[in-house]
Amino acid sequence: MATTILSPEDTIAATAALGTLIHGHRLRIGLTQRELADLSTISVRAIRDLEKGKAQRPRTDTLRLIADALRLGPRARTALEEAGRRGHRGGGGARYLSLERSAPPVPLHPLIERRAEAAVVAEELRSGTERLITVVGLSGVGKTRLALEAAARLHDAGLPVLWHAAPGAVADSLPADDDPLAAPTADCAAFLHGEGPTDAVPAELTGLLGDRAALLVLDGADTARLDFQRLGRLLRELPGLRLLVTADRPWDVPGERLFLLAPLEAPAPVGGARPDAPATRFFLDRLRRVRPDIVPDDRALTDIAWVCHRLDGHPLALAAAASWLTVCDLPTLRGIVESDPAPLLDHLADGRSGSHLRESVGRTLAALPDGHRSLIAELCAAGRDEFLLEDVVRSTGLPLPHCGRMVRDLLVGGVIRSSTDGGRSAFRVLCVVRAVASTTACAPTTACAPTTACAPAAGAAAPAGTAAA
């Protein structure tokens, strides 16, 4: 009888594949190595060696006991047994090694705030509580950065990450040049968009993942083009797959967990500036990059807090405003923001970030139904800082349920945000939206008048020229 002798490389690949499967299934159902050992009657050391790829000749009975303890279904059990057999005859482990190396892109900027939100998203996907999460919010609010953080946490927990950025999406990360799963990830995205000659899930993806837990991220997706029927087929055939989508609007399909990402908290500094406020911390990070010579003393913190409040804590608007500190000082910047923030939406360095924000907000407004746009125009023209649900009822003359849905739509679209300054359920139109709406969405007869949110505060510096800092 001929005996197959494994090369060292083949042995390592095969045992790593088996260990990866056991480790992934154990994490999926939340077992420790000790708990898996108790359930399977196998020693903790044996479990540890298997997961680390040190056990090169696992017995068939050992794999059966582990599969029973992990409560594997037929497909996952077959995959585990096949991985064990490869440990005896070699080959086939390369795809698991490739899967193990599949990581999310590297962010360009550190995470400022958003850790609580990232923890919620990552835990819901890791535990399997949710299999489809769509993060929505106004362009520039930080959806991609949140997805990068959540994906990194899941990758650290043992889940491979398949990342797909929509064509034309603003780059906020450094993609890997040697991503081994770039092709199957693109095929999977195309499948969900209804592309391809067949409705079958790409065979390479099913062969690659099987029952293993994994994360697919669709960053900047156009949810109107996604196919729900194909999503159902994908989730059925890949029971371990989780899907994280970032988009301007929800998919609105059964099973979707809608995660609304609002701008950073930016309270009015009436009782004094709060340097620990999320928007202030974000602005200070940008300030250190453009003007490290500015010392954030009490006066500077007050100016920063007012800028953050007037711009509603919108991250991309704050980054664009901070870029102007290369040609003006903080009091001047505050004066410009409080009189007419529109020019500050263009990033001073190159204009690309600002232009993207202006155009994206304009597209968001243009996509609203006529009644919603009319309501935004009226709110802009009314010159009010905040509005209540009953104000919408009085203004539109529509029933309360209809007005409630309108307000929810505007919240989901990111054009308004909840206001907690008065301790009640109030809302306000984002100043970024007012600035764009004044030149695009509002008719000439109802041009957006300066409001408390954008008008100069009492004693504020008047708009000045770009004085040298």
Phi, psi and omega per residue, in radians:
M1 nan 2.289 3.137
A2 -1.309 2.511 3.125
T3 -1.998 2.255 3.116
T4 -1.494 2.146 -3.141
I5 -1.812 2.137 3.139
L6 -1.374 2.445 2.954
S7 -1.313 2.766 3.102
P8 -0.985 -0.661 -3.125
E9 -1.138 -0.734 -3.141
D10 -1.135 -0.723 -3.131
T11 -1.086 -0.805 -3.140
I12 -1.079 -0.755 -3.121
A13 -1.106 -0.766 -3.087
A14 -1.177 -0.806 -3.117
T15 -1.198 -0.575 3.071
A16 -1.126 -0.648 3.120
A17 -1.115 -0.795 3.136
L18 -1.106 -0.799 3.135
G19 -1.081 -0.657 3.103
T20 -1.100 -0.738 3.131
L21 -1.096 -0.857 -3.117
I22 -1.072 -0.798 -3.133
H23 -1.059 -0.785 -3.122
G24 -1.136 -0.760 3.127
H25 -1.158 -0.645 3.136
R26 -1.133 -0.759 3.110
L27 -1.163 -0.611 -3.091
R28 -1.055 -0.658 -3.115
I29 -1.776 0.131 2.992
G30 1.305 0.613 3.125
L31 -1.758 2.523 2.944
T32 -1.456 2.950 3.091
Q33 -1.098 -0.656 3.101
R34 -1.101 -0.763 -3.137
E35 -1.152 -0.689 3.096
L36 -1.146 -0.675 3.109
A37 -1.099 -0.742 3.135
D38 -1.121 -0.728 -3.102
L39 -1.237 -0.592 -3.060
S40 -1.646 -0.157 -3.061
T41 1.112 0.385 3.082
I42 -1.837 2.598 -3.069
S43 -1.176 2.672 3.087
V44 -1.061 -0.681 -3.140
R45 -1.079 -0.712 3.135
A46 -1.125 -0.720 3.103
I47 -1.078 -0.786 -3.119
R48 -1.093 -0.760 -3.137
D49 -1.131 -0.679 3.108
L50 -1.103 -0.798 -3.099
E51 -1.180 -0.544 3.130
K52 -1.496 -0.052 3.125
G53 1.404 0.292 -3.134
K54 -1.477 -0.467 -3.136
A55 -1.488 1.880 -3.012
Q56 -1.622 -0.228 -3.123
R57 -2.344 1.141 3.131
P58 -1.168 2.400 3.128
R59 -1.310 2.703 3.126
T60 -1.081 -0.699 3.124
D61 -1.111 -0.636 3.118
T62 -1.093 -0.793 3.128
L63 -1.133 -0.648 3.126
R64 -1.117 -0.764 3.132
L65 -1.110 -0.687 3.116
I66 -1.163 -0.753 3.123
A67 -1.079 -0.697 3.103
D68 -1.117 -0.771 -3.117
A69 -1.160 -0.569 3.129
L70 -1.460 -0.063 -3.138
R71 0.944 0.850 -3.108
L72 -1.334 2.521 3.025
G73 -1.366 3.071 -3.067
P74 -0.991 -0.769 -3.087
R75 -1.168 -0.796 -3.133
A76 -1.158 -0.647 3.119
R77 -1.115 -0.744 3.117
T78 -1.078 -0.740 3.132
A79 -1.098 -0.675 3.136
L80 -1.162 -0.781 -3.137
E81 -1.138 -0.665 3.119
E82 -1.123 -0.708 3.095
A83 -1.095 -0.657 3.094
G84 -1.150 -0.693 3.115
R85 -1.155 -0.605 3.096
R86 -1.111 -0.441 3.078
G87 -1.162 -0.363 3.126
H88 -1.633 -0.554 -3.055
R89 -2.044 -0.134 3.055
G90 1.467 2.954 3.092
G91 1.424 2.860 3.012
G92 1.407 -0.114 -3.084
G93 -1.506 -0.191 -3.045
A94 -1.089 -0.631 -3.092
R95 -1.158 -0.572 3.117
Y96 -1.256 -0.626 3.061
L97 -1.127 -0.690 3.086
S98 -1.107 -0.730 3.141
L99 -1.100 -0.673 -3.130
E100 -1.136 -0.543 -3.116
R101 -1.461 -0.067 -3.083
S102 -1.333 1.843 -3.055
A103 -2.151 2.795 3.089
P104 -1.223 2.832 3.088
P105 -1.097 2.866 3.139
V106 -1.583 2.180 -3.126
P107 -1.105 2.597 3.080
L108 -1.403 -0.464 -3.060
H109 -2.232 2.623 3.081
P110 -1.170 2.748 3.128
L111 -1.385 2.120 3.064
I112 -1.921 2.034 -3.035
E113 1.079 -2.813 3.096
R114 1.176 0.065 -3.119
R115 -1.179 -0.642 3.122
A116 -1.121 -0.769 3.127
E117 -1.122 -0.734 3.134
A118 -1.097 -0.667 3.141
A119 -1.122 -0.706 3.132
V120 -1.126 -0.851 -3.120
V121 -1.076 -0.814 -3.101
A122 -1.114 -0.731 -3.093
E123 -1.214 -0.701 3.130
E124 -1.114 -0.654 3.117
L125 -1.337 -0.707 -3.127
R126 -1.087 -0.792 -3.086
S127 -1.303 -0.255 -3.074
G128 1.445 0.089 3.064
T129 -0.991 -0.698 3.059
E130 -2.195 2.442 3.083
R131 -1.938 -0.208 3.086
L132 -2.409 1.975 3.073
I133 -2.102 2.225 3.074
T134 -1.965 2.055 3.107
V135 -1.618 2.104 -3.113
V136 -2.111 2.795 3.132
G137 2.820 2.904 -3.127
L138 -1.098 2.581 3.126
S139 -0.939 2.383 3.113
G140 1.520 0.059 -3.093
V141 -1.442 -0.224 3.066
G142 1.947 0.450 -3.097
K143 -1.142 -0.785 -3.122
T144 -1.125 -0.727 -3.128
R145 -1.130 -0.648 3.084
L146 -1.132 -0.755 3.133
A147 -1.108 -0.678 3.109
L148 -1.083 -0.728 -3.134
E149 -1.185 -0.799 3.135
A150 -1.092 -0.725 3.128
A151 -1.125 -0.679 3.124
A152 -1.120 -0.687 3.128
R153 -1.150 -0.696 3.133
L154 -1.206 -0.644 3.093
H155 -1.123 -0.694 3.082
D156 -1.108 -0.487 3.130
A157 -1.444 -0.003 3.058
G158 1.888 0.027 -3.140
L159 -1.603 2.242 2.989
P160 -1.174 2.573 -3.074
V161 -2.075 2.149 3.053
L162 -1.821 2.021 -3.009
W163 -1.964 2.241 3.085
H164 -2.294 2.101 3.090
A165 -1.728 2.349 -3.136
A166 -1.136 2.559 3.092
P167 -0.989 2.332 3.135
G168 1.505 -0.056 3.128
A169 -1.162 2.503 -3.141
V170 -1.185 2.211 -3.103
A171 -1.245 2.165 3.090
D172 -2.223 0.340 -3.075
S173 -2.754 2.981 3.096
L174 -1.895 1.782 -3.115
P175 -1.202 2.644 3.118
A176 -1.267 2.374 -3.140
D177 -1.297 -0.434 -3.042
D178 -2.042 0.646 -3.140
D179 -1.073 1.997 -3.069
P180 -1.246 -0.265 -3.081
L181 -1.959 0.342 -3.122
A182 -1.053 -0.770 -3.096
A183 -1.168 -0.918 3.126
P184 -1.115 -0.525 3.080
T185 -1.153 -0.765 3.095
A186 -1.102 -0.671 3.108
D187 -1.123 -0.688 3.138
C188 -1.144 -0.744 3.099
A189 -1.094 -0.736 3.112
A190 -1.104 -0.677 3.105
F191 -1.050 -0.779 -3.139
L192 -1.198 -0.389 3.097
H193 -1.552 0.151 3.096
G194 1.367 0.267 -3.118
E195 -1.621 2.844 3.110
G196 1.778 2.766 -3.064
P197 -1.358 -0.175 -3.049
T198 -2.385 2.740 3.095
D199 -1.588 0.063 -3.107
A200 -1.384 2.492 3.067
V201 -1.075 2.364 -3.126
P202 -0.870 2.196 -3.061
A203 -1.068 -0.621 -3.126
E204 -1.095 -0.620 -3.126
L205 -1.229 -0.773 3.128
T206 -1.133 -0.675 3.106
G207 -1.190 -0.536 -3.107
L208 -1.335 -0.793 -3.025
L209 -1.618 -0.753 -3.053
G210 1.029 -2.215 3.108
D211 -1.666 0.095 -3.026
R212 -1.248 2.511 3.073
A213 -1.204 2.321 3.126
A214 -2.710 2.816 3.140
L215 -2.059 2.273 3.000
L216 -1.933 2.176 3.124
V217 -1.940 2.209 3.007
L218 -1.927 1.728 -3.060
D219 -1.584 2.223 3.134
G220 1.258 0.566 -3.070
A221 -1.265 2.575 2.972
D222 -1.605 1.720 -3.016
T223 -1.125 -0.366 3.121
A224 -1.168 -0.359 -3.100
R225 -1.699 -0.095 -3.103
L226 -1.411 2.523 -3.054
D227 -1.784 1.981 -3.088
F228 -1.186 -0.651 3.136
Q229 -1.076 -0.715 3.113
R230 -1.224 -0.566 3.064
L231 -1.063 -0.804 3.122
G232 -1.031 -0.718 3.132
R233 -1.153 -0.708 -3.137
L234 -1.105 -0.785 -3.106
L235 -1.226 -0.523 3.097
R236 -1.256 -0.758 -3.068
E237 -1.390 -0.362 3.092
L238 -2.152 1.390 -3.000
P239 -1.153 -0.256 3.110
G240 -1.657 -0.023 -3.045
L241 -1.393 2.369 2.975
R242 -2.019 2.609 -3.072
L243 -2.197 2.180 3.077
L244 -2.053 2.122 -3.074
V245 -2.065 2.370 2.938
T246 -1.962 2.321 -3.033
A247 -2.756 2.883 3.089
D248 -1.386 -0.380 -3.134
R249 -2.526 2.714 -3.085
P250 -1.224 2.852 3.079
W251 -1.382 -0.548 3.130
D252 1.039 0.934 3.101
V253 -2.177 2.733 3.104
P254 -1.011 2.445 3.113
G255 1.502 -0.043 -3.127
E256 -1.384 2.295 3.031
R257 -1.729 1.888 -3.099
L258 -1.464 2.165 -3.136
F259 -2.045 1.837 -3.107
L260 -1.485 2.084 3.129
L261 -1.755 1.877 -3.138
A262 -1.532 2.853 3.029
P263 -1.040 2.940 -3.129
L264 -1.195 2.603 3.136
E265 -1.113 2.268 -3.109
A266 -2.467 1.330 -3.098
P267 -1.172 2.636 3.075
A268 -1.164 2.265 -3.073
P269 -1.432 0.885 -3.104
V270 -1.158 -0.764 -3.132
G271 -1.647 0.313 -3.100
G272 2.025 2.612 -3.106
A273 -1.235 2.513 3.080
R274 -1.921 1.757 -3.121
P275 -1.131 -0.281 -3.137
D276 -1.612 -0.004 3.105
A277 -1.084 2.423 -3.071
P278 -0.932 -0.801 -3.124
A279 -1.146 -0.672 3.119
T280 -1.112 -0.749 3.113
R281 -1.080 -0.705 3.113
F282 -1.095 -0.804 -3.114
F283 -1.131 -0.709 3.124
L284 -1.069 -0.616 3.087
D285 -1.108 -0.738 3.103
R286 -1.227 -0.599 3.118
L287 -1.076 -0.709 -3.138
R288 -1.100 -0.467 -3.122
R289 -1.373 -0.687 -3.040
V290 -1.672 -0.555 -3.113
R291 -2.448 1.274 -3.128
P292 -1.140 -0.224 -3.133
D293 -1.408 -0.283 -3.128
I294 -1.366 2.126 3.124
V295 -1.575 2.100 -3.097
P296 -1.328 1.289 3.064
D297 -1.362 -3.034 -3.070
D298 -1.030 -0.755 -3.133
R299 -1.139 -0.770 3.135
A300 -1.112 -0.725 3.127
L301 -1.109 -0.634 3.093
T302 -1.120 -0.797 3.101
D303 -1.064 -0.753 -3.139
I304 -1.106 -0.755 -3.127
A305 -1.082 -0.676 3.113
W306 -1.204 -0.686 3.092
V307 -1.061 -0.796 3.140
C308 -1.095 -0.723 -3.132
H309 -1.160 -0.772 -3.116
R310 -1.130 -0.565 3.120
L311 -1.631 0.215 3.000
D312 1.051 0.389 3.123
G313 1.189 0.347 -3.135
H314 -1.303 2.035 -2.984
P315 -0.990 -0.817 -3.084
L316 -1.213 -0.604 3.071
A317 -1.161 -0.681 3.106
L318 -1.152 -0.697 3.120
A319 -1.122 -0.716 3.114
A320 -1.140 -0.753 3.139
A321 -1.103 -0.713 -3.138
A322 -1.099 -0.547 -3.129
S323 -1.110 -0.428 -3.129
W324 -1.293 -0.186 3.129
L325 -1.249 -0.096 3.018
T326 -1.286 -0.321 -3.105
V327 -2.180 -0.043 3.106
C328 -2.556 2.904 3.127
D329 -1.663 3.057 -3.067
L330 -1.112 -0.784 3.109
P331 -1.043 -0.677 3.113
T332 -1.154 -0.760 3.112
L333 -1.042 -0.748 3.118
R334 -1.086 -0.726 3.129
G335 -1.082 -0.712 3.116
I336 -1.139 -0.777 -3.127
V337 -1.071 -0.707 -3.064
E338 -1.352 -0.273 3.130
S339 -1.780 -0.859 -3.114
D340 -2.735 1.639 -3.076
P341 -1.325 -0.144 -3.034
A342 -0.947 -0.793 -3.121
P343 -1.079 -0.438 -3.083
L344 -1.373 -0.102 3.101
L345 -1.260 -0.276 3.068
D346 -1.610 2.136 3.106
H347 -1.119 2.294 -3.032
L348 -1.189 -0.441 -3.057
A349 -1.185 -0.880 -3.060
D350 -2.523 -0.189 3.104
G351 1.468 -0.234 -3.054
R352 -1.163 -0.768 -3.123
S353 -1.129 -0.798 -3.129
G354 -1.134 -0.757 3.137
S355 -1.062 -0.707 3.114
H356 -1.069 -0.745 -3.132
L357 -1.134 -0.834 -3.124
R358 -1.055 -0.806 -3.111
E359 -1.189 -0.691 -3.124
S360 -1.157 -0.739 3.093
V361 -1.120 -0.696 3.090
G362 -1.068 -0.710 3.111
R363 -1.161 -0.673 3.116
T364 -1.082 -0.762 3.118
L365 -1.146 -0.731 -3.116
A366 -1.150 -0.481 -3.114
A367 -1.425 -0.169 3.140
L368 -1.221 2.607 3.013
P369 -1.062 2.762 -3.071
D370 -0.974 -0.747 -3.123
G371 -1.108 -0.653 3.122
H372 -1.182 -0.740 3.120
R373 -1.121 -0.684 3.117
S374 -1.113 -0.676 3.119
L375 -1.131 -0.758 3.105
I376 -1.070 -0.756 3.127
A377 -1.070 -0.720 -3.134
E378 -1.191 -0.702 3.109
L379 -1.129 -0.655 3.088
C380 -1.125 -0.777 -3.074
A381 -1.263 -0.436 -3.068
A382 -1.235 -0.341 3.113
G383 1.218 0.521 -3.126
R384 -1.824 2.473 3.135
D385 -1.271 -0.772 -3.101
E386 -2.263 2.795 3.044
F387 -2.471 2.733 -3.133
L388 -1.936 2.907 3.106
L389 -1.047 -0.688 3.138
E390 -1.156 -0.455 3.059
D391 -1.143 -0.657 3.113
V392 -1.167 -0.688 3.111
V393 -1.072 -0.803 -3.139
R394 -1.153 -0.680 -3.069
S395 -1.222 -0.734 -3.047
T396 -1.610 -0.427 -3.063
G397 1.270 0.240 -3.108
L398 -1.653 2.810 3.135
P399 -1.090 2.732 -3.112
L400 -0.995 -0.809 3.133
P401 -1.022 -0.700 3.140
H402 -1.135 -0.740 3.136
C403 -1.168 -0.652 3.086
G404 -1.063 -0.710 3.115
R405 -1.182 -0.619 3.101
M406 -1.095 -0.806 -3.136
V407 -1.104 -0.715 3.108
R408 -1.085 -0.773 3.123
D409 -1.005 -0.732 -3.128
L410 -1.211 -0.622 3.065
L411 -1.130 -0.820 -3.139
V412 -1.102 -0.652 3.102
G413 -1.257 -0.256 3.082
G414 1.484 0.107 -3.086
V415 -1.464 -0.302 3.003
I416 -2.223 2.879 3.072
R417 -2.457 2.717 3.075
S418 -1.196 2.499 3.138
S419 -2.011 2.184 -3.128
T420 -1.931 0.110 -3.082
D421 -1.078 -0.633 -3.094
G422 -1.644 0.049 3.123
G423 1.238 0.428 3.130
R424 -2.440 3.006 -3.102
S425 -1.406 1.356 3.130
A426 -1.974 2.932 -3.104
F427 -2.429 2.773 3.027
R428 -2.549 2.583 3.076
V429 -1.313 2.320 3.138
L430 -1.059 2.464 -3.137
C431 -1.096 -0.572 3.065
V432 -1.054 -0.727 3.125
V433 -1.176 -0.720 3.107
R434 -1.042 -0.734 -3.101
A435 -1.110 -0.721 3.131
V436 -1.307 -0.713 -3.104
A437 -1.111 -0.509 -3.104
S438 -1.144 -0.365 -3.132
T439 -2.014 -0.111 -3.083
T440 -2.217 -1.025 -2.958
A441 -1.488 -0.492 -3.052
C442 -1.528 2.406 3.081
A443 -1.206 2.741 -3.114
P444 -0.979 -0.591 -3.101
T445 -1.343 -0.243 -3.138
T446 -2.211 0.684 -3.109
A447 -1.026 2.518 -3.070
C448 -1.133 1.989 3.096
A449 -1.365 2.709 3.053
P450 -1.032 2.379 -3.124
T451 -2.044 3.086 3.108
T452 -1.025 -0.553 -3.099
A453 -1.254 -0.445 -3.076
C454 -2.115 -0.222 -3.102
A455 -1.411 2.765 -3.134
P456 -1.091 2.403 3.048
A457 -1.386 2.795 -3.133
A458 -1.031 2.208 3.108
G459 1.469 0.035 -3.120
A460 -1.302 2.757 3.132
A461 -1.210 2.448 3.125
A462 -1.292 2.709 3.118
P463 -0.982 2.257 -3.136
A464 -2.151 2.941 3.062
G465 -1.204 3.018 -3.090
T466 -1.320 1.392 -3.133
A467 -1.159 2.502 3.110
A468 -1.141 2.423 -3.134
A469 -1.279 nan nan
